[in-house]
Amino acid sequence: MNAADVGTTDGDQIDFDDLTSPRLTDVQRQILEFTESRHIEFDLDAMLAEARDGAGASDLGETDGFTDRLGAHVAAIESDDGLRQLSRSTLRQRVVRLLRNRLSLTDLIKRYPEIESIPIERPIIVVGMPRSGTTHLVNLIAADRRRRALPYWESQEPIPAPGEGPDIFGVDPRYTRCKQEHDALMASAPVVAAMHDRFPEAIEEEVEILDLDLASYVLEWHARVPDWRDYYLGLDQHRHYRYLRKVLQALTFLRGPRTWVLKSPQHCEQLGPLMATFPDATVAFTHRDPVAVIQSAITMMAYSDRLRRTSIDPGWLLNYWTDRVHRLLSACVRDRDLVPAERSVDIGFHQLNGNEISLLTELYRRSGEELTDKVRRQFQQYLDGNPRGKHGRIRYDLQRHFGISPDELRARFDFYFDRFDVRAE
């Protein structure tokens, strides 16, 4: 790990003394010198043509306003004038990838219409804020090999390209491409692993595949797009969550009929559409001090912005993500009772520290599924191999980096502390 990239380290502690005025590594400077030399264009016709080329198909399926969402999505990116060309290139590639996968999905279902009859029954869905233990919990549940989960490599390319199968070693080329991208990220920004390491096998959020319908909040994590936030919040998510189910049906068809485990913070503000789409789901809600959630999220964003943006604005990050977390938690408090008590559990972050097996025992009881000795061993094996802070721990300092005290920030979330068992950290 390069000290110029992380500020200072003290044992396993990582302290950013350059978070808002970064000292770039030689590798980072070389990347920016190369990528900033070419302006990236977002030409819708060109992106669609590229996607159709890659998919070998031309039908986007039931558009139902899709072209409007595509236009709003791209317009929101274009309105962010602080993005480096590296970010614009990444986001353009992402749009093309989403279009290509949507085209491939439509083509797959045309060839195998029985896909839409595949049941998605009794999933376990983890719902909670970013940085609240959702990633830990969903990866742990996915250690139960009876379950189907969404690894990161598959979330990025859920539908194989036509004629593309495993290589001579039996490795899916989609996995290989994802690993190459991850290796490049680790070379350019190694501290990402301590924050949220999206290695190819890591279990990812299904909103990545919901975005084949361009209807998720994911873009907010990549750029400053308040226009997209407002547009997304105005959508009728019932139809988009039905599209998500269709993608899950296709993935079940392609790689096996097992019961799904899912997770996303976005579900906090979409519990109505979520339960309408998956009425027999069992939901595990994770809860954590919003101060810890926000400081972790905005520190990660600020660190990433050293390569993504022309400047870092800690005040903007604080204000936007405090508001965003407030919206998500307000909706969760409002709609929590839409999920039946007998098919849900509330888990405080402080409980996810050595108490996981007993929590999972209760979760499985409520889902009506047997927690066998074999599965318990699988859970314990995962826990033993993935201790908290495995990649190092970030030393957060809200006051120093963002000009606000934890108590001042926490006071904005009394409604959340009043509703759930949440402890100040």
MIBANU-438555 format. One record per residue (C-alpha): residue number from 1; x, y, z. Coordinates in nm, 2 decimals, decimal comma, m for minus. Last residue first. Example, Ala and Ser with C-alpha at 12.3 -4.5 7.8 and 13.67 -1.06 7.14 Angstrom:
// MIBANU-438555
2/1,37/m0,11/0,71
1/1,23/m0,45/0,78
END
This chain:
// MIBANU-438555
425/m2,11/0,52/1,79
424/m2,46/0,60/1,89
423/m2,68/0,29/1,93
422/m2,98/0,21/1,72
421/m3,27/m0,01/1,84
420/m3,53/0,14/1,60
419/m3,81/0,40/1,60
418/m3,68/0,67/1,83
417/m3,33/0,65/1,70
416/m3,47/0,71/1,35
415/m3,68/1,01/1,45
414/m3,38/1,16/1,63
413/m3,19/1,17/1,30
412/m3,09/1,54/1,27
411/m2,93/1,53/1,61
410/m2,67/1,28/1,48
409/m2,50/1,55/1,27
408/m2,45/1,79/1,56
407/m2,33/1,50/1,78
406/m2,08/1,38/1,52
405/m1,93/1,73/1,49
404/m1,92/1,91/1,16
403/m1,64/2,06/0,95
402/m1,61/1,79/0,69
401/m1,26/1,67/0,70
400/m1,14/1,77/1,05
399/m1,48/1,76/1,22
398/m1,59/1,44/1,06
397/m1,27/1,25/1,14
396/m1,28/0,88/1,03
395/m0,98/0,65/1,09
394/m1,03/0,38/0,82
393/m0,97/0,03/0,91
392/m0,75/m0,23/0,74
391/m0,82/m0,49/0,48
390/m0,96/m0,75/0,73
389/m1,13/m0,47/0,93
388/m1,41/m0,70/1,05
387/m1,30/m1,07/1,02
386/m1,36/m1,25/0,70
385/m1,21/m1,60/0,70
384/m1,35/m1,70/1,04
383/m1,69/m1,56/0,96
382/m1,71/m1,75/0,63
381/m1,61/m2,07/0,79
380/m1,87/m2,01/1,06
379/m2,15/m1,96/0,80
378/m2,05/m2,28/0,62
377/m2,04/m2,47/0,95
376/m2,39/m2,35/1,03
375/m2,50/m2,46/0,68
374/m2,38/m2,82/0,75
373/m2,55/m2,82/1,09
372/m2,88/m2,73/0,92
371/m3,07/m2,41/0,93
370/m3,41/m2,53/0,80
369/m3,62/m2,28/0,61
368/m3,94/m2,12/0,72
367/m3,82/m1,77/0,66
366/m3,90/m1,67/1,02
365/m3,69/m1,96/1,15
364/m3,41/m1,87/0,90
363/m3,39/m1,52/1,04
362/m3,40/m1,65/1,40
361/m3,11/m1,89/1,34
360/m2,93/m1,61/1,14
359/m2,94/m1,39/1,44
358/m2,80/m1,67/1,66
357/m2,52/m1,73/1,41
356/m2,43/m1,36/1,38
355/m2,37/m1,28/1,74
354/m1,99/m1,24/1,72
353/m2,01/m0,88/1,61
352/m2,32/m0,80/1,41
351/m2,53/m0,71/1,71
350/m2,38/m0,36/1,73
349/m2,51/m0,30/1,38
348/m2,86/m0,34/1,51
347/m3,07/m0,61/1,34
346/m3,44/m0,58/1,28
345/m3,61/m0,91/1,17
344/m3,88/m0,99/0,92
343/m4,13/m1,25/0,82
342/m4,35/m1,26/1,13
341/m4,34/m0,88/1,15
340/m4,50/m0,85/0,81
339/m4,32/m0,60/0,59
338/m4,55/m0,30/0,52
337/m4,48/m0,21/0,88
336/m4,14/m0,05/0,79
335/m4,31/0,20/0,55
334/m4,27/0,53/0,74
333/m3,95/0,44/0,92
332/m3,79/0,32/0,60
331/m3,91/0,62/0,41
330/m3,75/0,85/0,67
329/m3,44/0,64/0,66
328/m3,39/0,68/0,29
327/m3,47/1,05/0,29
326/m3,24/1,12/0,58
325/m2,96/0,92/0,41
324/m3,00/1,14/0,10
323/m3,01/1,46/0,30
322/m2,69/1,37/0,48
321/m2,55/1,25/0,15
320/m2,61/1,58/m0,02
319/m2,50/1,81/0,26
318/m2,18/1,63/0,35
317/m2,07/1,56/0,00
316/m2,13/1,93/m0,10
315/m1,93/2,05/0,20
314/m1,64/1,81/0,13
313/m1,60/1,95/m0,23
312/m1,32/1,77/m0,40
311/m1,19/1,90/m0,73
310/m1,15/1,80/m1,10
309/m1,34/1,48/m1,02
308/m1,31/1,10/m1,06
307/m0,95/1,05/m0,96
306/m0,93/1,23/m0,63
305/m1,31/1,18/m0,61
304/m1,27/0,83/m0,49
303/m1,13/0,95/m0,16
302/m1,41/1,20/m0,12
301/m1,67/0,93/m0,20
300/m1,52/0,69/0,06
299/m1,51/0,96/0,32
298/m1,87/1,05/0,22
297/m1,99/0,70/0,28
296/m1,81/0,63/0,60
295/m1,90/0,96/0,76
294/m2,26/0,91/0,65
293/m2,31/0,56/0,78
292/m2,13/0,62/1,11
291/m2,33/0,93/1,17
290/m2,65/0,75/1,08
289/m2,59/0,51/1,38
288/m2,67/0,17/1,24
287/m2,97/m0,05/1,15
286/m2,99/m0,36/0,94
285/m3,33/m0,49/0,82
284/m3,36/m0,86/0,74
283/m3,65/m0,92/0,51
282/m3,83/m1,26/0,45
281/m3,99/m1,25/0,10
280/m4,33/m1,41/0,03
279/m4,47/m1,09/m0,13
278/m4,17/m1,04/m0,37
277/m4,30/m0,79/m0,62
276/m4,55/m0,62/m0,40
275/m4,31/m0,64/m0,12
274/m4,03/m0,45/m0,31
273/m4,28/m0,20/m0,47
272/m4,40/m0,10/m0,12
271/m4,06/m0,12/0,05
270/m3,91/0,13/m0,20
269/m3,74/0,39/0,02
268/m3,54/0,13/0,23
267/m3,51/m0,09/m0,09
266/m3,24/0,15/m0,22
265/m3,01/0,02/0,06
264/m2,98/m0,30/m0,14
263/m2,98/m0,68/m0,07
262/m3,07/m1,01/m0,22
261/m3,06/m1,38/m0,12
260/m3,22/m1,60/m0,38
259/m3,36/m1,95/m0,36
258/m3,20/m2,18/m0,60
257/m3,28/m2,27/m0,96
256/m2,95/m2,26/m1,15
255/m2,72/m2,05/m1,36
254/m2,89/m1,94/m1,68
253/m3,25/m1,99/m1,60
252/m3,21/m1,84/m1,25
251/m3,03/m1,54/m1,41
250/m3,32/m1,50/m1,65
249/m3,58/m1,52/m1,37
248/m3,37/m1,26/m1,17
247/m3,38/m1,03/m1,48
246/m3,76/m1,07/m1,49
245/m3,78/m0,99/m1,11
244/m3,59/m0,67/m1,17
243/m3,85/m0,58/m1,44
242/m4,12/m0,63/m1,19
241/m3,92/m0,39/m0,96
240/m3,94/m0,14/m1,25
239/m4,31/m0,17/m1,28
238/m4,37/m0,12/m0,91
237/m4,11/0,16/m0,91
236/m4,35/0,43/m1,03
235/m4,09/0,69/m1,11
234/m4,08/1,03/m0,94
233/m3,79/0,94/m0,70
232/m3,58/0,85/m1,01
231/m3,64/1,19/m1,16
230/m3,55/1,38/m0,84
229/m3,24/1,17/m0,79
228/m3,15/1,22/m1,16
227/m3,17/1,60/m1,13
226/m2,96/1,58/m0,81
225/m2,68/1,42/m1,02
224/m2,34/1,47/m0,87
223/m2,17/1,16/m1,01
222/m2,10/0,79/m0,95
221/m2,29/0,72/m0,63
220/m2,60/0,91/m0,75
219/m2,60/0,69/m1,06
218/m2,70/0,39/m0,85
217/m3,04/0,53/m0,75
216/m3,23/0,29/m0,98
215/m3,46/0,30/m1,28
214/m3,25/0,27/m1,59
213/m3,43/m0,06/m1,68
212/m3,10/m0,24/m1,70
211/m3,06/m0,05/m1,38
210/m3,25/m0,32/m1,19
209/m2,94/m0,53/m1,27
208/m2,71/m0,30/m1,06
207/m3,00/m0,26/m0,82
206/m2,94/m0,63/m0,74
205/m2,67/m0,53/m0,50
204/m2,34/m0,73/m0,51
203/m2,20/m1,04/m0,35
202/m1,82/m1,04/m0,37
201/m1,68/m1,30/m0,62
200/m1,54/m1,03/m0,86
199/m1,38/m0,81/m0,59
198/m1,59/m0,51/m0,49
197/m1,39/m0,41/m0,19
196/m1,59/m0,15/0,00
195/m1,39/0,07/0,24
194/m1,06/m0,12/0,32
193/m1,05/m0,25/m0,04
192/m1,09/0,10/m0,18
191/m0,75/0,18/m0,02
190/m0,57/0,04/m0,32
189/m0,67/0,32/m0,57
188/m0,48/0,29/m0,89
187/m0,33/m0,06/m0,86
186/m0,64/m0,19/m0,68
185/m0,86/m0,04/m0,96
184/m0,65/m0,22/m1,23
183/m0,69/m0,55/m1,05
182/m1,06/m0,50/m1,02
181/m1,09/m0,42/m1,40
180/m0,89/m0,74/m1,48
179/m1,11/m0,94/m1,24
178/m1,43/m0,82/m1,41
177/m1,30/m0,91/m1,76
176/m1,21/m1,26/m1,64
175/m1,55/m1,31/m1,47
174/m1,72/m1,21/m1,79
173/m1,49/m1,45/m1,98
172/m1,64/m1,74/m1,78
171/m1,35/m1,97/m1,67
170/m1,35/m2,33/m1,78
169/m0,98/m2,34/m1,84
168/m1,02/m2,35/m2,22
167/m1,24/m2,04/m2,20
166/m1,61/m2,04/m2,09
165/m1,87/m1,94/m2,34
164/m1,94/m1,65/m2,57
163/m2,16/m1,73/m2,87
162/m2,39/m1,44/m2,81
161/m2,27/m1,22/m2,52
160/m2,35/m1,36/m2,18
159/m2,63/m1,19/m1,98
158/m2,56/m1,06/m1,63
157/m2,26/m0,86/m1,72
156/m2,18/m0,62/m1,44
155/m2,40/m0,80/m1,18
154/m2,24/m1,13/m1,28
153/m1,89/m1,01/m1,19
152/m2,02/m0,87/m0,86
151/m2,17/m1,19/m0,75
150/m2,55/m1,21/m0,73
149/m2,68/m1,47/m0,49
148/m2,85/m1,81/m0,52
147/m2,88/m2,01/m0,20
146/m2,83/m2,37/m0,12
145/m2,46/m2,29/m0,08
144/m2,53/m2,11/0,25
143/m2,22/m1,88/0,22
142/m2,47/m1,64/0,06
141/m2,61/m1,57/0,40
140/m2,26/m1,44/0,51
139/m2,22/m1,23/0,19
138/m2,56/m1,08/0,25
137/m2,48/m1,00/0,62
136/m2,13/m0,84/0,56
135/m2,26/m0,63/0,27
134/m2,56/m0,52/0,47
133/m2,36/m0,43/0,78
132/m2,46/m0,06/0,81
131/m2,21/0,08/0,56
130/m2,48/0,17/0,31
129/m2,81/0,18/0,48
128/m3,03/m0,12/0,53
127/m3,24/m0,39/0,36
126/m3,13/m0,76/0,33
125/m3,37/m0,97/0,13
124/m3,43/m1,34/0,19
123/m3,61/m1,48/m0,11
122/m3,92/m1,69/m0,07
121/m4,00/m1,77/m0,43
120/m3,88/m1,64/m0,77
119/m4,09/m1,86/m0,99
118/m3,98/m1,93/m1,35
117/m4,27/m1,85/m1,58
116/m4,10/m1,55/m1,75
115/m3,81/m1,78/m1,85
114/m4,05/m2,00/m2,05
113/m4,02/m1,75/m2,33
112/m3,68/m1,90/m2,42
111/m3,57/m1,75/m2,75
110/m3,76/m1,42/m2,70
109/m3,64/m1,42/m2,34
108/m3,28/m1,44/m2,45
107/m3,32/m1,16/m2,71
106/m3,48/m0,93/m2,45
105/m3,20/m1,01/m2,21
104/m2,93/m0,95/m2,47
103/m3,08/m0,61/m2,55
102/m3,09/m0,51/m2,18
101/m2,73/m0,64/m2,14
100/m2,61/m0,42/m2,43
99/m2,80/m0,12/m2,30
98/m2,65/m0,16/m1,95
97/m2,30/m0,20/m2,09
96/m2,34/0,10/m2,31
95/m2,45/0,31/m2,01
94/m2,16/0,18/m1,81
93/m1,91/0,25/m2,08
92/m2,03/0,61/m2,09
91/m2,00/0,63/m1,71
90/m1,64/0,50/m1,71
89/m1,54/0,74/m2,00
88/m1,70/1,03/m1,82
87/m1,52/0,94/m1,50
86/m1,18/0,93/m1,68
85/m1,27/1,25/m1,86
84/m1,29/1,42/m1,52
83/m1,63/1,51/m1,38
82/m1,68/1,86/m1,25
81/m1,93/1,97/m1,52
80/m2,21/1,74/m1,39
79/m2,49/1,84/m1,63
78/m2,37/1,58/m1,89
77/m2,43/1,30/m1,63
76/m2,79/1,42/m1,57
75/m2,86/1,45/m1,94
74/m2,74/1,09/m1,99
73/m2,99/0,95/m1,73
72/m3,27/1,18/m1,84
71/m3,23/1,06/m2,20
70/m3,22/0,70/m2,10
69/m3,52/0,75/m1,88
68/m3,71/0,90/m2,18
67/m3,60/0,61/m2,40
66/m3,73/0,37/m2,14
65/m4,07/0,52/m2,13
64/m4,25/0,19/m2,17
63/m3,97/0,04/m2,37
62/m4,10/m0,31/m2,38
61/m3,80/m0,49/m2,53
60/m3,48/m0,31/m2,63
59/m3,48/m0,50/m2,96
58/m3,16/m0,47/m3,17
57/m2,96/m0,78/m3,12
56/m2,60/m0,89/m3,17
55/m2,53/m0,78/m2,82
54/m2,20/m0,61/m2,88
53/m2,32/m0,44/m3,20
52/m2,65/m0,34/m3,05
51/m2,46/m0,18/m2,76
50/m2,23/0,01/m3,00
49/m2,53/0,13/m3,21
48/m2,71/0,24/m2,89
47/m2,40/0,44/m2,78
46/m2,36/0,60/m3,12
45/m2,72/0,71/m3,13
44/m2,71/0,84/m2,78
43/m2,40/1,05/m2,83
42/m2,23/1,10/m2,49
41/m1,89/1,23/m2,60
40/m1,57/1,18/m2,41
39/m1,30/1,44/m2,45
38/m0,95/1,30/m2,49
37/m0,63/1,41/m2,32
36/m0,77/1,37/m1,97
35/m0,73/0,99/m1,99
34/m0,35/0,98/m2,03
33/m0,25/1,25/m1,79
32/m0,51/1,12/m1,54
31/m0,37/0,76/m1,55
30/m0,01/0,89/m1,52
29/m0,09/1,10/m1,22
28/m0,26/0,80/m1,05
27/0,04/0,58/m1,11
26/0,28/0,84/m0,98
25/0,07/0,86/m0,66
24/m0,15/1,16/m0,60
23/m0,13/1,38/m0,30
22/m0,49/1,47/m0,23
21/m0,62/1,80/m0,09
20/m0,96/1,69/0,05
19/m0,85/1,36/0,19
18/m0,48/1,44/0,24
17/m0,44/1,34/0,60
16/m0,64/1,03/0,53
15/m0,57/0,80/0,82
14/m0,56/0,42/0,77
13/m0,55/0,21/1,09
12/m0,42/m0,15/1,06
11/m0,08/m0,05/1,22
10/m0,08/0,33/1,21
9/m0,10/0,45/0,85
8/m0,06/0,79/0,70
7/m0,20/0,97/0,40
6/m0,35/0,69/0,19
5/m0,21/0,73/m0,16
4/0,12/0,87/m0,07
3/0,16/0,59/0,18
2/0,15/0,33/m0,11
1/0,00/0,00/0,00
END
